[in-house]
Amino acid sequence: MKNKLFGTYTGLPASELILGAANFGSRRGYGADQKDIEKILTTYAGAGGNFIDVADQYQLGEAEEVVGKFLETQRHNFIICTKYTRSAENNPSSVNSGNHRKAMRQGVEASLKRLKTDYIDIFMPHYDDGLTPIDEIVRGLEDLVKSGKVLYTGLANFPAWKVAAIASVLPLTAVQMEYNLVQRTADRELMAVSDHFGLGRMLYSPLAGGLLTAKYRTGASGRLNAGSTHEYVEDARTKSTIDELELIAIELNATTGQIAFAWTMTKNAFPIIGARKPVHLEESLQALEVILSPDHLQRLESVSAIEMGYPHDLLKSVQHKLD
């Protein structure tokens, strides 16, 4: 696994694939068992991975505890990104959740204990709570950086205008968003904003909850149909996208999931591998060997393209392009 610089302004070398720890533990009644977790972490580190994404809410704090235990003697060799907002409680009170400074401070202190560390590399709100003023978030994150408990800051699941507003007054480092071949709405604003401010892009759900592996077509179970009795149905765009993935997979002797993952690697970003079984990680690592040709990329871009909407469609028709 190669390293590349995370964002434009950090100089921080990070492994090109991030290991997502959302399934590390079982306090929510699902997730990876301890033996599989240890193998996933060991395999990832052995492949050259150094970047782990977690959150206080994942498995009600258990995921952070698992990561902390694994990294206890090798903390200095890894980048840890963790998030607050939801808290590690199952039903947190309003004063223990959200993006306000009280929740932020309680979140970082609790995460430090669970992760068995005295600093967090990247710390960010898990989502925009719709209530906390921008200035409160900015000043709170600034204080954490000044205290040395946090090195870099970021935002997850925030609208582009708030990312731009915060990045204009706070030296943000990272932005985390859902992005894959069937979820490309970030193309409208978030991708451009992250480019403009030189932010490291962390892309979660690169396989769309297993959808892009085509497993649901054969009746397999997974996150998207767990506990559901609804018939699996694909809309026209999703069907065309998976059809194209299957064709390219045959051409390259790869799986549809590997092709979909390889596509995200072309986006100047850091995809997050959400492995629950060692085989999931191993397949994603194999995607690093997949080389998509310009023709493959054009076919995937075309079939998965979204309507950009106003004002992008208008501007495309009126703005002059230089030769």
C-alpha positions as CSV (number, residue, x, y, z in Angstrom):
1,M,0.0,0.0,0.0
2,K,1.4,3.4,-1.0
3,N,1.4,6.6,1.1
4,K,0.3,9.9,-0.2
5,L,0.0,13.4,1.3
6,F,-3.1,14.0,3.2
7,G,-4.5,17.3,2.0
8,T,-2.5,20.2,0.6
9,Y,-1.2,21.8,3.7
10,T,-0.2,19.1,6.2
11,G,2.8,17.3,4.8
12,L,1.4,14.3,6.5
13,P,2.0,10.9,4.6
14,A,-1.1,8.7,5.0
15,S,-1.8,5.3,3.6
16,E,-4.0,5.5,0.5
17,L,-6.7,3.3,2.0
18,I,-8.3,4.1,5.4
19,L,-9.5,1.3,7.6
20,G,-13.0,2.0,9.0
21,A,-13.7,0.6,12.4
22,A,-17.5,1.0,12.6
23,N,-18.0,-2.8,12.8
24,F,-15.3,-3.4,15.5
25,G,-17.4,-4.8,18.4
26,S,-20.9,-6.1,19.1
27,R,-22.5,-3.7,21.6
28,R,-25.1,-2.8,19.0
29,G,-25.9,-6.5,18.4
30,Y,-24.0,-6.8,15.1
31,G,-20.4,-6.4,14.0
32,A,-17.1,-8.3,13.7
33,D,-16.1,-10.9,16.3
34,Q,-12.8,-10.4,18.2
35,K,-10.8,-13.0,16.2
36,D,-11.8,-11.4,12.9
37,I,-11.1,-7.9,14.2
38,E,-7.6,-8.9,15.2
39,K,-7.0,-10.4,11.8
40,I,-8.3,-7.4,10.0
41,L,-6.2,-5.0,12.0
42,T,-3.1,-7.2,11.6
43,T,-3.6,-7.6,7.8
44,Y,-4.2,-3.9,7.3
45,A,-1.0,-3.0,9.2
46,G,0.9,-5.7,7.5
47,A,-0.1,-4.3,4.1
48,G,1.3,-0.9,5.0
49,G,-1.9,0.7,6.3
50,N,-1.5,3.5,8.9
51,F,-4.8,5.3,9.0
52,I,-7.8,4.2,11.1
53,D,-11.2,5.9,11.1
54,V,-13.4,5.5,14.1
55,A,-16.0,7.4,16.2
56,D,-17.3,7.4,19.7
57,Q,-20.7,6.2,18.5
58,Y,-19.4,3.1,16.8
59,Q,-20.5,0.1,18.8
60,L,-21.2,2.5,21.7
61,G,-17.5,3.2,22.3
62,E,-16.3,-0.4,21.9
63,A,-14.7,0.3,18.5
64,E,-12.5,2.9,20.0
65,E,-11.5,0.6,22.8
66,V,-10.6,-2.2,20.3
67,V,-8.5,0.2,18.3
68,G,-6.8,1.6,21.4
69,K,-5.9,-1.8,22.6
70,F,-4.4,-2.8,19.2
71,L,-2.4,0.4,18.9
72,E,-1.2,0.6,22.5
73,T,2.4,-0.3,21.8
74,Q,2.5,1.2,18.3
75,R,0.5,4.4,18.6
76,H,3.2,6.6,17.0
77,N,3.0,4.6,13.7
78,F,-0.7,5.3,13.1
79,I,-3.1,8.2,12.2
80,I,-6.3,8.0,14.2
81,C,-9.4,9.9,13.1
82,T,-12.3,9.9,15.5
83,K,-15.6,11.8,15.6
84,Y,-18.0,13.2,18.2
85,T,-21.7,14.4,18.1
86,R,-23.7,11.3,18.8
87,S,-21.7,10.2,21.9
88,A,-21.0,6.7,23.0
89,E,-24.3,6.4,24.9
90,N,-27.2,4.5,23.4
91,N,-29.7,7.3,24.2
92,P,-27.7,10.4,25.1
93,S,-29.2,13.5,26.6
94,S,-29.2,16.7,24.6
95,V,-26.4,18.1,26.7
96,N,-24.2,15.1,25.9
97,S,-24.7,15.1,22.1
98,G,-24.6,17.6,19.3
99,N,-21.7,19.8,18.1
100,H,-21.7,22.4,21.0
101,R,-18.5,22.8,23.0
102,K,-19.7,20.8,26.1
103,A,-20.4,17.7,23.9
104,M,-17.1,18.4,22.0
105,R,-15.0,18.5,25.2
106,Q,-16.7,15.5,26.8
107,G,-16.4,13.6,23.5
108,V,-12.7,14.2,23.1
109,E,-11.9,13.3,26.8
110,A,-13.8,10.1,26.6
111,S,-12.3,9.1,23.2
112,L,-8.8,9.8,24.5
113,K,-9.4,7.3,27.4
114,R,-10.9,4.6,25.2
115,L,-8.1,5.0,22.6
116,K,-5.4,4.9,25.3
117,T,-3.7,7.9,23.9
118,D,-3.0,11.5,24.9
119,Y,-3.7,13.0,21.5
120,I,-6.0,12.5,18.5
121,D,-4.6,13.0,15.0
122,I,-7.9,14.1,13.3
123,F,-11.0,15.1,15.3
124,M,-14.3,16.2,13.8
125,P,-18.0,16.4,14.3
126,H,-19.8,13.4,13.0
127,Y,-22.5,15.4,11.3
128,D,-24.0,18.9,11.2
129,D,-26.5,19.0,14.1
130,G,-28.4,21.9,12.6
131,L,-28.3,23.8,15.9
132,T,-24.7,24.8,16.9
133,P,-23.5,28.1,15.4
134,I,-20.4,27.9,13.2
135,D,-18.4,30.1,15.5
136,E,-19.0,27.7,18.4
137,I,-17.6,24.8,16.4
138,V,-14.7,26.8,15.2
139,R,-13.6,28.1,18.6
140,G,-14.1,24.8,20.3
141,L,-11.9,23.0,17.7
142,E,-9.3,25.7,17.9
143,D,-9.1,25.3,21.7
144,L,-8.6,21.5,21.3
145,V,-5.7,22.1,18.9
146,K,-4.1,24.7,21.1
147,S,-4.3,22.3,24.1
148,G,-2.4,19.6,22.1
149,K,-5.2,17.0,22.5
150,V,-6.0,17.3,18.8
151,L,-3.5,17.8,15.9
152,Y,-5.9,18.3,12.9
153,T,-9.5,19.1,12.5
154,G,-12.2,18.1,10.0
155,L,-15.9,17.8,9.3
156,A,-18.1,14.8,8.4
157,N,-21.5,15.0,6.7
158,F,-21.6,18.8,6.6
159,P,-23.2,20.8,3.7
160,A,-20.6,22.4,1.4
161,W,-21.5,26.0,2.4
162,K,-20.7,25.3,6.1
163,V,-17.5,23.5,5.1
164,A,-16.5,26.6,3.2
165,A,-17.5,29.0,6.0
166,I,-15.6,27.1,8.6
167,A,-12.5,26.5,6.4
168,S,-12.4,30.2,5.8
169,V,-11.6,30.9,9.4
170,L,-10.2,27.6,10.7
171,P,-7.3,25.7,9.1
172,L,-9.3,22.5,8.5
173,T,-7.5,19.4,7.3
174,A,-10.2,16.9,6.4
175,V,-13.6,16.4,5.1
176,Q,-15.5,13.1,5.3
177,M,-18.4,12.3,3.0
178,E,-20.3,9.4,1.4
179,Y,-19.2,8.9,-2.1
180,N,-19.5,6.0,-4.6
181,L,-20.8,5.3,-8.0
182,V,-24.4,5.5,-6.9
183,Q,-24.0,8.4,-4.5
184,R,-22.3,11.2,-6.4
185,T,-24.2,14.2,-5.1
186,A,-20.9,15.5,-3.6
187,D,-19.9,16.3,-7.2
188,R,-22.1,19.3,-7.1
189,E,-20.3,21.2,-4.3
190,L,-18.3,19.2,-1.7
191,M,-15.7,17.9,-4.1
192,A,-15.0,21.4,-5.4
193,V,-14.9,22.9,-1.9
194,S,-12.5,20.3,-0.7
195,D,-10.2,21.0,-3.7
196,H,-10.4,24.8,-3.1
197,F,-9.4,24.5,0.5
198,G,-6.9,21.7,0.0
199,L,-8.7,19.3,2.3
200,G,-8.0,15.6,2.6
201,R,-11.0,13.7,1.3
202,M,-12.2,10.7,3.3
203,L,-14.8,8.7,1.3
204,Y,-17.0,6.3,3.2
205,S,-19.2,3.6,1.9
206,P,-17.2,3.2,-1.4
207,L,-19.2,0.1,-2.2
208,A,-22.6,1.6,-1.2
209,G,-23.2,-0.9,1.6
210,G,-22.3,-3.8,-0.7
211,L,-24.7,-2.7,-3.4
212,L,-21.8,-2.3,-5.9
213,T,-20.6,-5.8,-5.3
214,A,-23.8,-7.0,-7.1
215,K,-24.4,-9.4,-4.2
216,Y,-28.0,-8.3,-3.7
217,R,-28.8,-9.4,-7.2
218,T,-28.3,-13.0,-6.1
219,G,-30.3,-12.6,-2.9
220,A,-27.4,-12.3,-0.6
221,S,-27.9,-10.5,2.7
222,G,-26.1,-7.4,3.9
223,R,-26.5,-4.0,5.5
224,L,-29.0,-2.8,2.9
225,N,-31.5,-5.6,3.4
226,A,-30.8,-6.7,7.0
227,G,-34.1,-7.2,8.8
228,S,-36.0,-6.2,5.7
229,T,-38.7,-8.2,3.9
230,H,-38.9,-5.8,1.0
231,E,-38.0,-7.1,-2.4
232,Y,-34.6,-5.8,-3.7
233,V,-35.2,-3.3,-6.5
234,E,-32.7,-1.3,-8.6
235,D,-33.6,2.0,-10.2
236,A,-32.6,2.6,-13.8
237,R,-29.3,4.4,-13.0
238,T,-28.2,1.9,-10.4
239,K,-29.0,-1.0,-12.8
240,S,-27.0,0.5,-15.6
241,T,-24.1,1.2,-13.2
242,I,-23.9,-2.3,-11.9
243,D,-24.4,-3.7,-15.4
244,E,-21.3,-1.7,-16.5
245,L,-19.3,-2.8,-13.5
246,E,-20.0,-6.4,-14.3
247,L,-18.9,-6.0,-17.9
248,I,-15.6,-4.2,-16.9
249,A,-15.1,-6.9,-14.1
250,I,-15.1,-9.6,-16.8
251,E,-12.7,-7.6,-19.0
252,L,-10.2,-7.2,-16.2
253,N,-10.8,-10.5,-14.5
254,A,-11.8,-8.8,-11.2
255,T,-14.9,-8.5,-9.1
256,T,-17.5,-5.8,-9.4
257,G,-16.6,-4.5,-6.0
258,Q,-12.9,-4.2,-6.9
259,I,-13.8,-2.2,-10.0
260,A,-16.1,0.1,-8.0
261,F,-13.3,0.5,-5.3
262,A,-10.7,1.2,-8.0
263,W,-12.9,4.0,-9.4
264,T,-12.9,5.8,-6.0
265,M,-9.1,5.6,-6.0
266,T,-9.1,7.9,-9.1
267,K,-10.8,10.7,-7.1
268,N,-7.7,12.1,-5.4
269,A,-9.2,10.8,-2.1
270,F,-8.8,8.3,0.7
271,P,-11.5,5.6,0.5
272,I,-12.5,4.0,3.8
273,I,-12.6,0.2,3.9
274,G,-15.5,-0.8,6.2
275,A,-14.5,-4.4,6.6
276,R,-16.5,-6.7,8.9
277,K,-14.8,-9.9,7.7
278,P,-11.1,-10.4,6.8
279,V,-12.2,-11.4,3.3
280,H,-13.7,-7.9,2.8
281,L,-10.4,-6.3,3.6
282,E,-8.5,-8.7,1.4
283,E,-10.7,-8.0,-1.6
284,S,-10.4,-4.3,-1.2
285,L,-6.6,-4.6,-1.0
286,Q,-6.6,-6.5,-4.2
287,A,-8.4,-3.6,-5.8
288,L,-5.1,-1.6,-5.5
289,E,-3.8,-3.8,-8.4
290,V,-6.7,-2.9,-10.7
291,I,-5.8,-0.5,-13.4
292,L,-8.8,1.2,-15.1
293,S,-8.2,2.5,-18.6
294,P,-9.4,5.9,-19.8
295,D,-12.2,4.0,-21.6
296,H,-13.2,2.2,-18.4
297,L,-13.3,5.5,-16.5
298,Q,-15.3,7.2,-19.2
299,R,-17.9,4.4,-19.2
300,L,-18.3,4.5,-15.4
301,E,-18.4,8.3,-15.3
302,S,-21.0,8.4,-18.0
303,V,-23.3,5.7,-16.6
304,S,-23.2,7.0,-13.0
305,A,-23.4,10.7,-13.8
306,I,-25.9,12.8,-11.9
307,E,-27.8,15.9,-12.9
308,M,-25.8,18.8,-11.6
309,G,-28.9,21.1,-11.4
310,Y,-28.9,24.8,-11.0
311,P,-26.7,26.8,-11.2
312,H,-24.2,24.3,-12.6
313,D,-26.3,23.5,-15.7
314,L,-26.8,27.1,-16.5
315,L,-23.2,28.1,-16.0
316,K,-22.0,25.2,-18.2
317,S,-24.0,26.7,-21.1
318,V,-23.0,30.3,-20.6
319,Q,-19.4,30.3,-19.3
320,H,-16.7,30.6,-22.0
321,K,-13.9,28.1,-22.1
322,L,-10.4,28.9,-23.1
323,D,-8.9,26.9,-26.0
